Amino acid sequence: MTKSELIARLAARNPHLYQRDVERIVSTIFDEISDALARGDRVELRGFGAFSVKTRDARVGRNPRTGESVHVASKVVPYFKTGKQLRELLNE
């Protein structure tokens, strides 16, 4: 499901809201999650899951084309862990 499909589905389920308002709500939620992760905070949505950031250490990698060793810098990556209810729903 894409962001636009999510907005369309939410607008269809809530006919009392304009689609532009639903779009603003969804964008605001995503922006807040992104901002919290950028600050290094953890975002937990009970029953759905938790978003956090993890740091990957610097390492020596290998260029697959040439086989040459390459230094890979450390980086911060987003991480998502599913919540218990979502996991149970998927494994019924």
N, C-alpha and C positions, 0 to 999 in steps of 0.2 A: 504494500500500500504506500502510495506517495503522499506527500504533504497535501497536495491539491485534492486527492481522493479522500483523505481524512476530513478535510474542510467540507467537501461536498456531502459526505455521509453525516457529519455532525449537523450541518445546516438542514438536511432532510429530516433528521430526527427531532430538530427543534425549529418548527416552522415559525414560531414567534420571534426568532432572531433573524436579522439580515445576514446574508452570506458574508458581507464585508466585516460585520462585527465578529462572526465566528472566525474569520481569517485573522483578525487582529488579536483575538484571544489565543488562538493556536500559536501565532508568531510570538506573542508575549511570553507564553509558557516556554517555548523553545529558547527564546533569547535569555530568559532567566536561568534556565538550566545551563546554557552555554556560559553565561557570565559567572555563575557559581563555580563551574569547573575551571574556568580561567583563573579564578581566585584561589583554586586549590581546595575548595569545599566539596563536600559529599552531598549528593541529592538523593533522598530516599522517598520513593513512592510506595507506600505500604500495599502489599499484595501484588505489586507489579515488579518492582526491582529497585536497584540502587545504582546510580552513576557515580563514578569516582575517577580519579586520575592516578596513574602509576608511572613511576620513573623507570626507564630502561637505561641501564648503565652503558657507558662507552665500551666498545668491543672491537676486535679485529675481525672483519668479515672477508669475504672472498668475492671477487668479480666473477660471475659465472661465465662470462664470455672469454676472458683471458686467463682466469685462474689466479690472477694477481691478488695479493693481500691488500685490503683497503681498510682504513680506520673509519669506524662508524661512531659518530658523536653520540653522547647521551641525549635522550629525549623524553618528553612527557607525553603519554598517550591516554586517551579516554578508555575507561573500562566499565562494563555493565555486568551486573550480577542479578540474575532473575530472582524474584521473590518466591516465597513458598507457594502461595496460591497460584501464581502463573505456572510454576513448575508442575504442580499437581494437575492443573487444567490441561497442560500439554501431554502429560503422561497417563491420562485416563485410559 
